Amino acid sequence: MMKKTLFSLMTIALMAVVCVGFSACGSDGDDNGGGSSSGLTGVWKRTYKYEIKYTKDASGQWVKSSEKEKTYGDNDGSEGYLFESGGMAKLLYNVLADGTYKVEEEFKYKVEGGHLYMWELDDRDEDGWEDVGKITVSGNTFEMQEEEIDGNYKKVSTKRYKKVM
């Protein structure tokens, strides 16, 4: 009876170690904006934008002043990104579903803690990384949530992109 109990406990302990080992080697969601940028590599076309604007009232509370929503079809030119695997990227405009685009500017990028950071190449700042917003990548869809505050004005936007190349 003692041997059977000891064997059972050792089996449970071994299974716990194996499970921990497998979880350490598995995907931890980095491609969803956790740290790795490999899920971003490619050309992305904006397909959707939802924007809410706020202003502060007399008591200092944020009050919604406007909201708008826009969907971009395959034939509609929209903004986008080209993310390269080496940490370089391009902000694009007039991106079409066939993958054609025009380049607006180039920058370095990184993903940390679920946020996209960009550094403009002509930026002379010592710490030029700008938090662009929270991102998630799921298959061929990339979504970014941004919040900009300037004094008594705040804009919160959600942008969705589709991978076209």
C-alpha positions as CSV (number, residue, x, y, z in Angstrom):
1,M,0.0,0.0,0.0
2,M,2.8,2.4,0.9
3,K,4.6,1.7,-2.5
4,K,1.4,2.4,-4.4
5,T,0.9,5.7,-2.6
6,L,4.5,6.7,-3.1
7,F,4.4,5.8,-6.8
8,S,1.2,7.8,-7.2
9,L,2.7,10.9,-5.6
10,M,5.9,10.6,-7.7
11,T,3.8,10.3,-10.8
12,I,1.8,13.4,-10.0
13,A,5.1,15.3,-9.2
14,L,6.6,14.2,-12.5
15,M,3.5,15.3,-14.4
16,A,3.6,18.7,-12.8
17,V,7.2,19.1,-13.8
18,V,6.4,18.1,-17.4
19,C,3.5,20.5,-17.6
20,V,5.6,23.4,-16.4
21,G,8.3,22.5,-18.9
22,F,5.8,22.4,-21.8
23,S,4.2,25.7,-20.8
24,A,7.7,27.3,-20.7
25,C,8.4,26.2,-24.2
26,G,5.0,27.0,-25.7
27,S,3.8,30.2,-27.2
28,D,3.2,32.9,-24.6
29,G,1.3,35.3,-26.8
30,D,4.2,37.4,-27.8
31,D,2.9,37.5,-31.4
32,N,-0.2,39.3,-30.0
33,G,1.8,42.3,-29.0
34,G,3.6,40.9,-25.9
35,G,7.2,41.4,-27.0
36,S,7.8,39.7,-30.3
37,S,7.1,41.5,-33.6
38,S,7.2,38.5,-35.9
39,G,3.4,38.5,-36.1
40,L,3.5,42.0,-37.5
41,T,5.8,41.4,-40.5
42,G,4.1,42.3,-43.8
43,V,2.0,45.0,-45.4
44,W,-1.2,46.0,-43.4
45,K,-4.1,48.0,-44.8
46,R,-6.5,49.9,-42.4
47,T,-10.0,48.4,-42.8
48,Y,-11.8,50.1,-39.9
49,K,-11.5,53.2,-37.6
50,Y,-13.7,54.2,-34.6
51,E,-12.9,57.5,-33.0
52,I,-14.3,59.2,-29.9
53,K,-13.4,62.8,-29.0
54,Y,-13.8,64.2,-25.5
55,T,-13.4,67.7,-23.9
56,K,-13.3,68.6,-20.3
57,D,-16.3,70.2,-18.7
58,A,-16.1,73.0,-16.0
59,S,-15.6,70.4,-13.3
60,G,-12.7,68.8,-15.2
61,Q,-14.6,65.6,-16.2
62,W,-14.2,64.2,-19.7
63,V,-17.4,64.6,-21.8
64,K,-17.9,62.9,-25.2
65,S,-18.0,65.6,-27.8
66,S,-18.2,63.5,-30.9
67,E,-17.7,60.0,-32.3
68,K,-17.3,58.6,-35.8
69,E,-16.8,55.3,-37.4
70,K,-15.5,54.4,-40.9
71,T,-15.0,51.2,-42.8
72,Y,-12.6,51.0,-45.7
73,G,-13.4,48.6,-48.6
74,D,-10.8,46.7,-50.6
75,N,-10.8,49.4,-53.3
76,D,-10.6,52.3,-50.9
77,G,-7.1,53.6,-50.3
78,S,-6.3,53.9,-46.7
79,E,-3.3,54.2,-44.4
80,G,-1.3,51.2,-43.4
81,Y,2.1,49.9,-42.3
82,L,4.9,47.8,-43.7
83,F,6.6,46.0,-40.8
84,E,10.0,44.4,-41.6
85,S,11.4,41.6,-39.5
86,G,14.6,43.6,-38.6
87,G,12.7,46.3,-36.6
88,M,12.3,48.7,-39.5
89,A,8.9,49.9,-40.7
90,K,7.2,52.3,-43.0
91,L,4.0,54.4,-42.5
92,L,2.0,54.0,-45.7
93,Y,-0.8,55.8,-47.4
94,N,-3.1,54.8,-50.3
95,V,-2.8,51.1,-49.4
96,L,-5.0,49.0,-51.6
97,A,-6.1,45.3,-51.1
98,D,-3.7,44.2,-53.9
99,G,-0.8,45.3,-51.7
100,T,0.1,48.5,-53.6
101,Y,0.9,51.5,-51.5
102,K,2.9,54.8,-51.2
103,V,5.4,55.4,-48.5
104,E,4.9,58.4,-46.2
105,E,7.8,57.9,-43.7
106,E,10.2,55.3,-42.3
107,F,10.8,54.5,-38.6
108,K,12.1,51.9,-36.2
109,Y,9.6,49.9,-34.2
110,K,9.4,47.5,-31.3
111,V,6.6,45.8,-29.4
112,E,6.8,45.7,-25.6
113,G,4.1,44.9,-23.0
114,G,1.4,44.7,-25.7
115,H,2.2,48.2,-27.0
116,L,3.7,49.3,-30.3
117,Y,6.6,51.8,-30.0
118,M,8.0,53.8,-32.9
119,W,11.1,55.9,-33.3
120,E,11.2,58.3,-36.3
121,L,14.5,58.0,-38.1
122,D,15.0,61.8,-38.2
123,D,14.2,62.1,-34.5
124,R,17.3,63.4,-32.7
125,D,16.0,62.7,-29.2
126,E,18.1,60.4,-27.0
127,D,14.9,58.5,-26.0
128,G,12.8,58.9,-29.1
129,W,10.5,55.9,-28.6
130,E,6.8,56.9,-28.8
131,D,4.1,54.7,-27.5
132,V,1.7,54.5,-30.4
133,G,-0.9,52.3,-28.6
134,K,-2.0,48.9,-27.4
135,I,-1.9,46.3,-30.1
136,T,-3.2,42.8,-30.7
137,V,-2.4,40.6,-33.7
138,S,-4.6,37.6,-34.5
139,G,-3.9,35.9,-37.8
140,N,-4.4,38.4,-40.6
141,T,-5.9,41.1,-38.3
142,F,-4.0,43.7,-36.4
143,E,-5.8,46.1,-34.1
144,M,-4.4,49.2,-32.4
145,Q,-6.0,51.3,-29.6
146,E,-4.6,54.8,-29.2
147,E,-5.3,57.5,-26.7
148,E,-4.1,61.1,-27.2
149,I,-4.5,63.8,-24.6
150,D,-3.7,67.4,-25.2
151,G,-4.8,69.7,-22.4
152,N,-8.6,69.8,-22.4
153,Y,-8.9,67.6,-25.4
154,K,-8.7,63.7,-25.6
155,K,-9.1,61.4,-28.6
156,V,-9.5,57.6,-28.3
157,S,-9.4,55.6,-31.4
158,T,-9.5,51.9,-32.4
159,K,-8.0,51.1,-35.8
160,R,-8.2,47.6,-37.4
161,Y,-5.8,46.5,-40.2
162,K,-5.8,43.5,-42.5
163,K,-2.7,41.9,-43.8
164,V,-2.5,42.3,-47.6
165,M,1.0,41.0,-48.2
